[in-house]
Amino acid sequence: AMAGGLEPHLEALRRELLASDPTVLSVLLALLAVVITFLIWRFVQARRSSRKAVLLLGLCDAGKTLLFARLLTGKYRDTQTSITDSSAVYRASNDKSASVTLIDLPGHESLRLQFLERFKAAARAIVFVVDSVAFQREVKDVAEFLYQVLVDSTVLKNAPALLIACNKQDVTMAKSAKLIQQQLEKELNTLRVTRSAAPTSLDGSSTGAPAQLGKKGKDFDFSQLPMKVEFVECSARGSKGEEGDADFEGLEKWLAKIA
Amino acid sequence: ERGGNNSFTHEALTLKYKLDNQFELVFVVGFQKILTLTYVDKLIDDVHKEFRDKYRNEFQQKGTLGLLNGTFDFKEDFLRLLRDAEESSRVRAPTVMKTFEQSLKSQKTVKCMIETRGEKPKEKVKNKKNKGPKKEGTEAVAAPGKASAGDKQPPAAGDKEELTKDEILQKNREEFFRRHKKAGEKSSKSPKPEAQKEKGKKPRVWDLGNSNAKVLDYSNSATNGSAEAAPAEEFDRDTALGDRNREPGRLYDLEYESDDEAEEEKVTQNPSKPSAKKGGGLGGMFGMLKGLVGSKSLTREDMDPVLEKMKDHLIAKNVAAEIAVQLCESVAKKLEGKVMGTFTTVTSTVKQALQEALVQILQPQRRVDVLRDVLEAQRHRRPYVVTFCGVNGVGKSTNLAKISFWLIENGFSVLIAACDTFRAGAVEQLRTHTRRLNALHPPDSHGGRTMVQLYEKGYGKDAAGIAMEAISYARNQGFDVVLVDTAGRMQDNAPLMTALAKLIAVNTPDLVLFVGEALVGNEAVDQLVKFNKALADHSMAQTPRLIDGIVLTKFDTIDDKVGAAISMTYITSKPIVFVGTGQTYCDLRSLNAKAVVAALMKA
């Protein structure tokens, strides 16, 4: 019935077009082509920018690139400090066959914010990798980076799931996930006071007052955040070193849940 | 962002690297610094080419997974290339010296080689030599008149010269005698006045020597010793003060032409190249399309005009000239060979890369969080010491007052150490600030504690000693922060720089802040380099305390010429901790890197 309804319309349209000036016809066709291209382009872009990415963040030398390699290939690779991002599609091992894009970002101080800016909009989940062995020394830097990630406006808006992966558990001196959680909470508690008291940025930045992390009166707790936060222990190198597999079942399970 | 030069030295090793921007590869060669290997550059180029060609497919098709999974068994290829490179550098047959006949010199006539100058017969008498190596004896004896010179020159065979040797000798002898005659005349003249002088030794008569002291005393007895009674001269106030309408403190007026808004679309230049090659109209149109859509890799020639424009733009925005050059160089290195995406022009790619490099510069290393560190020091029950240094007149004392206000607002008690014992009124200035701050934050509102106190010892004392006493006083009294104000000093003034370095080395402050004004241009580079150098040279410790952060002052006086921020952070790689935007206590801001870069890139 629809086809029948359309037919006379099409015929009328054709007759009208043929009757009119050929230049008008060509202009109309050109406009139509442009509109169609525009729509296709928008569609493609929208599809591309749907949040399918899992970002691997962390300080330098936390083990992000090795985790990335292990998750994708299962093999051990010698890695260097990343200076650019790497991304690949990761298929969770269960049979749902849903895939996410794993993106490994560099941890170096001068690069990390820039790459975070680029990829934060596409993030469905964030894996924050922490070096459990050097944690005691680096706790302030870890907390600072985590704070910067958490108060980012895009992250607050999208509230991607957050997993804090305490890496390098194969070393005996590694701190447990519980300890890391406690220390981070304490440090973030102090940080949110000092950061919000910092002098306002130049030309009164548009974000107004910096976002307050958690609830004001109480001590900071990860449960106060708008996103789901989990802590998991893992080891990218694995207990058997280069030959064996990595121990990160918790991480894989979580990724399967996210996908 | 410092990718301009491609070599890096660390201890005993030198590293040279090469970037492949198309496939995002980095090739690094390391060798011992003491060896000067000439084949390194060639080797790295060869390795790059071969590696790329061998694994090109894997890069293009398989992407990241290909990189992770692939085995890149390049060892044999690399060893082969290394061997080739070593051999090519070693094998160079000792070059056979050209015989004299082969050289060009034998073709010239001797006459044209002789430069006959009047006074100085220093011409190189080039007779033809029948020797192989050119070095020996070609430099003819210059001093004329030495008879032996003539003998040294062996008789030339097959000569084309027009002057024979004897004639040349004769000529030289004439010159010699002529000169000696002149000298003889001079010497004959000189004995005469001497003879006159020999008559008798007369005592020297100084003009004023015989008069007594009274005539010599020019001091005005009335004003002697009284400091206040300045002679009431008539001086013209206007000429003394100069132009009253001139803004005080302004360094110079920048004469610059406004950047023209019209961006030359590089795309339109692209078709001119292929069309010039093909010479056809149809070829030109396709060329333009190809430039728009296709995967075109950037070459140096494409980028150069754009980079030139960007460099001038940066310099116009008050970035130091050498830093602008280095920045553009590193952007060029980063982009060379990169494949552009669709619908992107060269200008936009370069601008994007430059913007990223600038943001990266402004966010160096670890952010200095003063409050966090003060809390840390509070826990250890010791005061947090901040030292302000800089050249004259940049706003150290003003910004010190602003920072102490900010600290008081956050509940920390501050001790200000007046270590500027030179400038007139420095101590009084700090005393006034202390009084005002205490009025704003009276002790009652802070549980009976005076929040600000001034520690001063007057003028003329040793600054390092005052600082040390102030810190121990603060520790005893339980102050949280000590702010040390030093005298302004020029970076070229060696004794003052030594004094500053001593102050910092002896007292080991927690934070050394360099105060620089935003108006400074190329001077910023010089100031920071010399300050850092002085601090490094005079420190005894293994790792010397250098400048930890920068305070950028007088930011309200520049509208968008914010280049000084870039210059300063580039030189030191330390962050800008505070920005001063005025003279009241609330005019203290932190740096917003994106806003600054946006202002910088704005046309």
Boltz contact constraints between the chains, C-beta under 6 A:
constraints:
  - contact:
      token1: [A, 69]
      token2: [B, 68]
      max_distance: 6.0
  - contact:
      token1: [A, 72]
      token2: [B, 68]
      max_distance: 6.0
  - contact:
      token1: [A, 73]
      token2: [B, 68]
      max_distance: 6.0
  - contact:
      token1: [A, 73]
      token2: [B, 69]
      max_distance: 6.0
  - contact:
      token1: [A, 86]
      token2: [B, 64]
      max_distance: 6.0
  - contact:
      token1: [A, 88]
      token2: [B, 64]
      max_distance: 6.0
  - contact:
      token1: [A, 88]
      token2: [B, 65]
      max_distance: 6.0
  - contact:
      token1: [A, 109]
      token2: [B, 365]
      max_distance: 6.0
  - contact:
      token1: [A, 110]
      token2: [B, 360]
      max_distance: 6.0
  - contact:
      token1: [A, 110]
      token2: [B, 363]
      max_distance: 6.0
  - contact:
      token1: [A, 110]
      token2: [B, 364]
      max_distance: 6.0
  - contact:
      token1: [A, 113]
      token2: [B, 363]
      max_distance: 6.0
  - contact:
      token1: [A, 194]
      token2: [B, 371]
      max_distance: 6.0
  - contact:
      token1: [A, 194]
      token2: [B, 372]
      max_distance: 6.0
  - contact:
      token1: [A, 197]
      token2: [B, 371]
      max_distance: 6.0
  - contact:
      token1: [A, 197]
      token2: [B, 410]
      max_distance: 6.0
  - contact:
      token1: [A, 198]
      token2: [B, 590]
      max_distance: 6.0
  - contact:
      token1: [A, 199]
      token2: [B, 588]
      max_distance: 6.0
  - contact:
      token1: [A, 199]
      token2: [B, 589]
      max_distance: 6.0
  - contact:
      token1: [A, 199]
      token2: [B, 590]
      max_distance: 6.0
  - contact:
      token1: [A, 201]
      token2: [B, 590]
      max_distance: 6.0
  - contact:
      token1: [A, 201]
      token2: [B, 592]
      max_distance: 6.0
  - contact:
      token1: [A, 202]
      token2: [B, 579]
      max_distance: 6.0
  - contact:
      token1: [A, 202]
      token2: [B, 589]
      max_distance: 6.0
  - contact:
      token1: [A, 202]
      token2: [B, 592]
      max_distance: 6.0
  - contact:
      token1: [A, 202]
      token2: [B, 595]
      max_distance: 6.0
  - contact:
      token1: [A, 203]
      token2: [B, 595]
      max_distance: 6.0
  - contact:
      token1: [A, 205]
      token2: [B, 592]
      max_distance: 6.0
